[in-house]
């Protein structure tokens, strides 16, 4: 089991990065011969990526949802992600070709992905009493100090403070120090 790290932390990474979400959905449960190969195709890809960090892969977290599974992946750049996806010597292209031959448009299995390019300081993260996880697990985990207490503080830098909100600074400070609202 992963070691829980007591305290409040955020993630820090220098430069832009890419967040890549990818997953599959089982549309026809009894089409086992279609969805099982799709479900198992990701492990060899991840093994290759973790074994070769020079490919630009920073890390990933896996999750499950009704009828499917997905990954949140972190990459150094879109170019690194694209190179991995299109390179015939990497496991992705062969898995993609097998999926198209076996499943194609028959509807038994769905696949999806979303790609986001994130510019420096255009992200926010918090991890409280967590093991190394998510972006902080893939990059650098840093303690939250007094200058990063709120989500707004972690997003705003001196050059983005004016463009972040049209509200006056006094209102921004008042909003960021309010207690959370109760749902009850």
N, C-alpha and C positions, 0 to 999 in steps of 0.2 A: 504494500500500500504506500502511496506517495506521502512524504512527510509534510504535515501541516506546518506552515510558517506563521506563527502568531504575529498579529499586527496588521497595519494598513499599508498597502503597497499600490503602486501604479506601474505601468509599462513605459519604458523609454527606448526609443530607437532613433538614431541619427539618419536623416534623409527620408525620402519617400519610400513606401513599401506597397505591396499589393495584398489584399485580402481576397481569397478565392473560396467561394462556397460551392460545394459539389455534393450531389447525392443521387439516390435512386428511390423509386417508388414501385412496390409490387402492386400491379393493377389486377393481375389474375393469380391468386394464390396457388392454384393447382398447376400452373405453368412452371413448376419447379425447375425443369430443364432449361428454362429461359432466364429466370431471375437468379438462380444460384450462381451461375458463372459470372453474372454481372456483380453480384454481391461480393464475390471472392476476388475479383479482378484488382481491387484497390490495394490489397496487402503487398503484392510484389512491387507495385509502384512506390508505395511508402517506404518499403525496405530499401529500394534503390536510392530514394531521395535522402533518407536518414544516413545511409552509408556514404553519400557523396554531397556534403554541404556546399561544395564549390558550384553546384548546379543552381544555387540561389534559393533553395527551399529553406525556410527558417524554422518551421514546425507546424503542428496540426493538432486539432482536437476533434474527436469523433463524437457523434450524437445519434440517437435513434428517435424515431417518431412513428406514429401509427402508419404501418405499411412501408416503412422505409428506414434508410440510414443516410447520414451525411457527414461531411467533414468541413471544418473551417480550417483553411490552410493560410499560412503567411509566407509571402515570397519577397525577395529583395527587389524584384522588378517584374513588370509585365513581360519584358523581353525574355527573362529567365523562364517564366512560366510557359510562354509560347514555345520557346526552344525545346523544353521538355516535352510538351504536347505533340510537337510536329516531328521530332527527331526519330527517324526509323530505327535507330539503335536503342532507343528508350522503350520501356514496356507500355507506355500509354497508347501509342499509335496502333500497335498490334491488338490491344484490348478494345480499342474503339472500332477497329475493322471487324473483329469477331462479333461485337455487339451488333453492328449494322447488318452483318450477314445472318446472325441467328435470330435477332429480334426485328430489326428494321422498323417498319411502321405497323407491326401487327398489334400493338397496344398492350401486350402482356406486361411489359416493364417500361417505366418511365425513367428518364434520367434528366438531370438539370444541373446548371451551374450559373453562378453570378460572379462577376469580377469587379473589384473596386480598387482604384488607385488612390492611395491616401498620401497627401502631402504632409511634410513635417508639421507637427503641432496641430494637426487637423483631426485629432482623435482624442479620446478620453477613455480611461479604464481605471477600475478600482478592484482590488482583491483584498478581502478581509478574512484573516484566519484561513487561508487557502494554501494548498501546495502550489508549486510553480504551475501555472495554467494560462491558457490563451496566449494573448500577445506577450504578456510578461514571461511566460514559459518559453516562448519562441525567441524572445529578444533579451532585454535586460529588465529585471525587477528592481524597483527603487522604492525606498520608504516615502510615504507621503509626509511632507513637512508642512509647516504652517502656511507656506505660500501655495500649496496645492490641496487645501482642505476640501474644497467643493469641486463638483464637476466643472462648473464655470471657471474656477481657478486653474484647473488642469488644461482647459481648452484655450484660455486667453494668454497671449503674450503681449508684450508692450506694443508691437506693431499691428496686432489684430484687435486690440481692445476697442478701438473706435469703430471698426467695421462689424464687430460681433453683434452688436445690438444698437438699436436706435434710442434705447433708454438712457437717461442720464446716469453717470457713474454712481451717484448717491442711491438711485433706485436699484441699480444692479447689486450694489453691496447689501442693501436691505433685503432684497430677494434671496441672495445667496446665504444669508445668515438666519433665515426663518427656519423654524422647526418643521419637520415633515408633517403633512396632514394625516390625520387618522381616517381610515376607511370605515370606521364603525360608528 
